[in-house]
Amino acid sequence: MNHTQRNNSEARRSFLKSAGVFAAGMMLSPSLSAANNSHPSTALGVSGKPAIMGGSPVRTAGWPKWPIWNPATDEKRVTEVLRSGVWSRANVATEFETAWAKALGVKRSLTVVNGTNALIVALNQFDIGAGDEVIVPPYTFIATISAVLLNGAIPVFVDVDRETFQMDPDKIEAKITPRTKAIIPVHILGLPCDMDRIMAIAKKHKLVVLEDACQAHLAEYDGKKLGTIGDAGCFSFQNSKNLPIGEAGAIVSNSDVFIDKCFSYQQYGYPFGTASGGIGIGSTVLGTKVRTSEYASAIGLSLLPRLEQETATRNENAAYLKSKIEKIPGIIPYKLYPKANRCAFHLFPFRYQKQAFKGLSRDAFLKALRAEGVPCSSGYTPLMDMSFIKQAFESKNFKKMYSAQELDYNKWAAQNKCPNNDILCNEEAVWLYQYMLLGTKTDMDDIANAIAKIHKNADQLSKAGK
Ligand SMILES: *Cc1c(COP(=O)(O)O)cnc(C)c1O
């Protein structure tokens, strides 16, 4: 018996022992019968045929809608802005920035058009560009990597730890070269990276740390809000994110000088604060224009007061759901670093191991789970399989900035292979969405029961090729 098999059979024994607790049709315990009365749809579904094979689904009720918008409380600020006719950046943007900085316990916050441009502006103002290497995780959204490329720097991948889904700190130092200028820890899915380790490595090698906290609103590591631990942090307020504005993002930092420079750059390079230049009127530096609008900021101000309670609810429900599903063989929920004391749970991740499900493919598992009324996703596909990095290497600008040897894409791809990331993307990762965690414990029971029902029927599903 190998290590994995032993773990699985141990997990199975403890699963059977505790089946009464979460009663996923393994046996009908008194606690389940009690639950039946209050929640008949669950009981019906759990004991029956998989929904994808014609049985009744564990859950027929919907899920909380996202974004949550309450006209009575949320529209006042937005209407005021619309009626004022002041729509370009002014006082409401400043008010939102002050409120966001306060929520994070950080000195300064600058709002821009979106998270992608927050990253682009921040990297630019850290003077990261041609000839520089930036350490990034492969398990992230495209924008983390494109922000590096758009500034003319080269991304260097550090593989993920499959247990935490985060950049593996043990693998960072091997990737540092004399050209390395920065690390972008991405708190992916809203779970904290191992910031103590990353900050120590950055200090030793004098690297900038730019946190991509675009999924990590109000999450904490060692009591500090994510995005405020490194030299700067970036946030996204895109529609799906935990603080949704539609299109907006923020750069936060404890450095006034840095935020002033970013402010100048995101508004035509005009003088701002300590980035004054003092050359009379006009732009002091070359800048772009990615500033926010007043109505975006008004939406942010309307929804920010709810974020704290929503984050607490997500953490509570996630812990409960985790405790239930980790007992199911072949379901391995996220692990947290010791000092990761609060998550944002933009997504709730677990790893699916098909060996424990009679070889049922992850795709078939996801389809079966959706049929039971539980939305879910397989998450990211490997960025390396997309053509945008190669395209950047072949661009006119890159050819002026780098030698042909430096732009040997195949060589770069070989050096940046990330086998753990490939396993997560192609085989194991399953995501549940943040809005699902805003419901009740009964909702979490439904998710756990649906997964357990699929596990119970894995043989049948696998044979049916479902
Ligand atoms: C959403 C996201 C971004 C980009 O933010 P936008 O507001 O969509 O531009 C960057 N990084 C990560 C990890 C994200 O999830």
Ligand as a Chemical Component Dictionary entry (heavy atoms), coordinates in Angstrom:
data_LIG
# 
_chem_comp.id                   LIG 
_chem_comp.type                 NON-POLYMER 
_chem_comp.pdbx_formal_charge   0 
_chem_comp.three_letter_code    LIG 
# 
loop_
_chem_comp_atom.comp_id 
_chem_comp_atom.atom_id 
_chem_comp_atom.alt_atom_id 
_chem_comp_atom.type_symbol 
_chem_comp_atom.charge 
_chem_comp_atom.model_Cartn_x 
_chem_comp_atom.model_Cartn_y 
_chem_comp_atom.model_Cartn_z 
_chem_comp_atom.pdbx_ordinal 
LIG C1 C1 C 0 -9.237  40.492 -11.233 1  
LIG C2 C2 C 0 -7.772  40.340 -11.133 2  
LIG C3 C3 C 0 -6.871  41.237 -11.711 3  
LIG C4 C4 C 0 -7.309  42.338 -12.633 4  
LIG O1 O1 O 0 -8.268  43.183 -12.125 5  
LIG P1 P1 P 0 -9.300  43.918 -13.148 6  
LIG O2 O2 O 0 -10.016 44.890 -12.249 7  
LIG O3 O3 O 0 -10.176 42.882 -13.709 8  
LIG O4 O4 O 0 -8.484  44.591 -14.169 9  
LIG C5 C5 C 0 -5.519  41.064 -11.484 10 
LIG N1 N1 N 0 -5.061  40.052 -10.745 11 
LIG C6 C6 C 0 -5.894  39.138 -10.195 12 
LIG C7 C7 C 0 -5.319  38.032 -9.375  13 
LIG C8 C8 C 0 -7.270  39.243 -10.388 14 
LIG O5 O5 O 0 -8.076  38.334 -9.860  15 
# 
loop_
_chem_comp_bond.comp_id 
_chem_comp_bond.atom_id_1 
_chem_comp_bond.atom_id_2 
_chem_comp_bond.value_order 
_chem_comp_bond.pdbx_ordinal 
LIG C1 C2 SING 1  
LIG C2 C3 SING 2  
LIG C2 C8 DOUB 3  
LIG C3 C4 SING 4  
LIG C3 C5 DOUB 5  
LIG C4 O1 SING 6  
LIG O1 P1 SING 7  
LIG P1 O2 DOUB 8  
LIG P1 O3 SING 9  
LIG P1 O4 SING 10 
LIG C5 N1 SING 11 
LIG N1 C6 DOUB 12 
LIG C6 C7 SING 13 
LIG C6 C8 SING 14 
LIG C8 O5 SING 15 
# 
